[in-house]
Amino acid sequence: LCAYYQWLKLNHTWQDGSYWSSGWGTGMDNQPRLQPQYNPIFSNGHMTWIDTCLQQLFIGKILVDFGFLTERWQEIEDIEDDVKFLKRYIKEKMWDAKSSFLYDRYSDSTKGTLKSIGAFWALWTDVLEKKELEDFVKHLKDKETFFRHHPVPSMPANHPKYQADGRYWQGGVWAPTNYMVLAGLRNKGFDSLAFELAMKHHEQVLEVYKNTGTFWEYYAPEKTEPGFLARPDFIGWTGLVPISIMFEMIFGIQANLIDKTIGWNVRLTEEHGIEQYPFGKNGLISFRCNNRKNVNEKPSIVIHSNIEFTLKLRWSGSEQIIQIKTGENKI
């Protein structure tokens, strides 16, 4: 992992230490991010790429933590320096306080013009201060840009190149980027917005599944249908929606194997649950929450488990910590 990080640093940076990529390199191959003289798919555009810089910052911090835990100091020293540099560079060179957004940086030192979904990798870093982060997140609630019929489009709806059918990364709604946004919101404390966006996203994917009998590579942002020329039977990453997004964002179940804890933030009022939820090597847990009259009512839950763990139950601003025993637990 360190070697790959260092390879990117050696081969994908400019003289100022910032990172570059390409349309194919980021996976968002046809987004109009580059200046017109460059090929948007293949060229690096002599540009510093915001998502690549943010991803390196995010990954670098993880590798530094790994290095401390494993006491492999020499392998992380330069990565630790790079993490400090990237945090400073992104904030100083790529953040625009006026529009409260993060942009690519052109070779002439001006900022790009596209509000790409790739900028939301900032939710996985500590680049922005509290007020800046709040203003940045407001873009996801803006009906003129990202809060569309099917959120979250890969670029804002008020951009000239935005396509109602998605046209891949010119507005398409993608499971992996939506999961990135939703998990980032949750990790930064924007639970209510993450839940709202997850419900809308899940609802749209479910309706298309009902109409077509399958899951798709990506989805249109303005209609309840697959995106333009999207491939069917695409569980590779769209399986995130009926599994990870439903379990984590909608049901609100978050597992932490290291601490042997599971958080359950109950927001739904109808009965819901999961059978045979795997936890670690041998753990199997079944969760059930009964119907509630309203969101303020304390959840009535039943948990069957073959292992012991700590449950952190949350609902409408309240919290209860419960020690779960093997067998049936009625709470």
Protein Blocks (a to p, Z undefined) as FASTA:
>chain_A
ZZmmmmmmmmmccfkopacddfklnopambcfbcfkbcfklpgolpacfklmmmmmmmmm
mmmmmmmmnopaklmmmmmmmmmmmmmmmmmmmpcfklopacdddfkopacfbdcfklmm
mmmpckbcfklmmmmmmmmmmmklmmcfbdcdfbdfkbfklcfklnomnopacfklmmmm
mmmmmmnopamlmmmmmmmmmmmmmmmmmmnopacfbdcfkbccddehiaehilklmmmm
mmmmmmmmmnopacdfknopacdddfbfbdcddehiaehjklccdddddddfbfklccdd
ddddfbdcdddddeehiacdddddehjddZZ
